[in-house]
């Protein structure tokens, strides 16, 4: 007998699976998901996740074998953590559910703190808690009551196919996107959906191709950071509803403690706070919302993907905020044996021989996308009781991206050209080929503003800070930032986020 012990996420291709597994319909969503997981495991065993399209973290108990099987989706859209406590395997997508167990002794993992300061997010399979681990994307574990056995069932590797033209790949993208949204429309229980929308091509194509009836964005008084006007133009063109959540500096900083609490681990990505406020606004009128994560990492959307690396360098993901020298100067107990490259060196060795773009994309999907982006989107949406769907993270879209040659992806200053070609069928040329803006937040200005930064300053030089950081170095960093070195904002914010989290959890 198979029992579902834990399930978080959604199975997008459920109708096809129900037909293949002889599951009679109609059933409620919960009933059919339970049936798909149990019957799917009975048929395919540990190969179950290879048949699922969607976002998922799953724990299944096999009564016959007396074993627990824990799965995480191919690219890590849903979180899954585990720890062995008193001979029992605890697992959950919410790390707080594990560390709050009265049998678990909380101890800060100083190695992760050191890695976090370099990257700005918790990278790899270790966590901020000693003894708690993250199940990596594309992996499953088996617990037999004595040991944890880990298996990789998917790696985001690239195999360029030069027999096809860019136009043919663009059509493949359109076909897969149409298939994905046909499945999204099949679920009568989730008939009303909205969508997040920025000024970029990813969320614009998402809105154009999907069934969302209203677009949502966040905006700021600082015009240089706000994409609300571009988003509104797109929504009007597509004849969709439009709402904008304006975020003030005070509202932003008031929200940071809640975000760090619900995130489970520190995250130095300020966009998580804006995303949380956006999810809260959406929840007032919708239960399900689309978001466009995945495209930049699948198709090469960042400037870092175009830059050449010296041959002896290791690509340390598209986002890192401090050098090892800076981390060494800041930390009181710096461990020279903990290297920034440690979490990704095994994967880096595996991708040698691929072209430079493929190497970078594999690393970014495996570490940055799941460690920062999906940590943010999964935990913030869950905390706001919003079900987030990320159609462009579907494994079928990756399988198209993985075959596109690197030379098809860039043209002058423009990136992810083939995806833009696909999107241009439903969007104005200007929207489809607009230069990437990102998801900017004017926090670098707000952090330097004495009207808002007093709580930040108090944390940076408070009692907890003195445990971990050299106060003279901290003072130098703060004074330089306040004095005009705006690029130091991400260091300041990441340390603030950690200290805030630490005081909440310890």
C-alpha positions, 0 to 999 in steps of 0.5 A: 500500500502506498500512502501520501505523507506529504505533498506540496505543489500541483501536477499540471499534466494530471488529465493525461496521467489519469488516463494512463493510470486508469483513474476514473474522473471526475474527482476532486483535485485532492482525490485525483492528486492522491490517486495519481501519486499512489498509482503512479508510484505503483506503476513506475516506482522511483521513476514517478517524478519523471512522469510529472509536469508541474511543481512538487515536493512529495513524500510517499510511504511504501508499506510493503517495503517499509520505506519512505520516498521523498521527491523534489521536482526537476528544477526545484520550484517547491522546497523540500528539507529533511533531517534525521532526528531520534531515528526518524526522518523529518521532511517538509517544504517548510524548514521551520516545521522541522526545526520546531520539533522539540527533539531537534536542537537548533544550531547555526551552521557557520559554513552556510553563513560564510557561503551566504555572505558570498552569494546572498542566498543559501546555496547548495544542499546545506542549510543554516541549521546544522543537521538539516539538509535541502533535497536538491532539485531533480533528486529523490531520497529513500529512507529505510529507517536507518539511512538516507539514500540520495539519487539524482533523476534529472540534471539540467544539461544542454545538447545543442541541435544545429539541424533546426533553425531559430524559427523552428525552435520558436515554433516548438516553444509556441507549441509547448506553451500552448500545451501547458496552458491547455492543461492549465485551463483543464482544471475547473477547480482553478477556473479564475487566475490572475498573473504577475506582470512586469515590463519584460517579455517573460511575464508579457508572453505569460499573460498573452498566452494564458488564461489569466484575466487580470495582471498585477504589478508593483510600483514605486514613486521612484520612476527609474525603478518602476515598470508599472507603466510598461506593464499597464501598456501591455495589459491594455494591448492584451485587453486584460484587467490591470492592478498596481500595488504601489510600495512605499519605503516604510511599507517595504521595511515594515514587511522585511521581518515578516518575509525573513520569518516566513522564508525559513532561511535568510535571503539577501534578495530584496525583490522577495519583499516586493514579491511578498507585498505583491502576493498579499495584494493579489490574495485580496481577489484571487487564489491562483496567480501565474508568474514567469520564473525560469525563462532567463535561466533556461534561455540565457537572459542575464548579461552574465550569460554573455560575458566571457570567463577566463579559462581558469575561472569557475562560474559562481552563478549569475549573482554573488555579492561579496568576494572571499576577501570581503567575507574574510574581512567581515567575519570574526570566525572566518574558516579558510577551508570553506571556499565559495566554489565548494557547493557547485564544484562537482556540477562544474566539473560535470559540465566541462566540455559543454559550450560556455553558455550551457555551462553557465545555464546548468549552474544557474538552474541548479543553484541560483534559480532554486536557491534564490528565485524559487526559495523566494517565490515558493515561501512568500506565496505560500505565506500569503496563501496564494497558489503560485503557478510558474508555467515557464518552469515546466520541464517540457519548456526546458527540454526545448531550451536545452537543444537551442545552440548558444549562437541562436540566443544572442544578437547584439545587446539582445538576449534569449532571442529565440524565446522573444521570437516565439513571444512576438507572435502574441506581443507587439515587437517593442514588448517582445524585444524590450531590453531586460529590466529585471525586477528592480527595487529602489532599496539602495536609495531607501537604505541610505535614507535616514528616514527609514534606515535606523532599524537597519543600522541598529541591527548592523551594530547590535548584539547579534552582529557583534557575535559574527562580524568585525565591528570596525569593518562593519562601520567602514562598510556602512559609512562608505555606503551612506557616503555614496558608494551605492553598490554596497547596498546588497552587502548591507541588505544581505547582512541585515536580512541575516541578522533579522532572521537570526534574532527571530529564530535564535 
